[in-house]
Amino acid sequence: RSARGFNVHELLKAGSDLFLDSGGHDFAAGFSISAEHIDALRERFATFSAEMNLDGEEEERLEIDAELPPAYVDSRIGRIIDYFGPYGEQNPPVTFLSRGMEVGSIDLVGSGNEHVKMLVQPAGGSGKERFPALYWNAADKINGKLKPGSRIDLVYRVEWNFFQQTKTLQFVILDMHFGDEHHEENKI
């Protein structure tokens, strides 16, 4: 997998004569190599990586496809994501922004409690659907600032989760704004 806009095909060219095969696309690729060529490949990659020019420390900007008012956040969203699929490099999943969502419950998960798992719903959501939402590697960002009933603005993708022969919608949070945050880096 690539980082900061680096085209991994450039890296693979450095060792192409050592590979049994290789393939992929600009931002994710792989190769097969025989054990006898591994040391030579390490040397080439070390030389190549010393000369690599990665994009600067620019903040990655999220592309939001649509703002979805909380009143429209319901199970019908599954049809929307199905309609625009299949997803891949040339067709990334739809990214939504919904302001005024409410935290129903919140837990830290993962081997080091580094991920945040929540139930979210439209604010004032009595009788409204709740959706499981995962915010990967965000425990430090949340840092006890959220609790059930907190209002949040979310940037998220929706995906299907298959568990014990049950198919449910799940949000994958890409960014959020909550509470009295007024810092520019936290604004959506």
Buried (B, 14 or more C-beta within 10 A) or exposed (E): EBEEEBEBBEBBEBBEEBBEEBEBEEBEBEBEBEEEBEEEBEEBBEEBEEEEEEEEEEEEEEEBBEEBEBEBBBEEBBEBBEEEEEEEEEEEBBBBBBBBBBBBEBEBEEEEEEBBBBBBBBBEBEEBBBBBBBBEEBBEBBEEEBEEEBBBBBBBBBBEEEEEEEEEBBBBBBBBBBEEBEEEEEEB
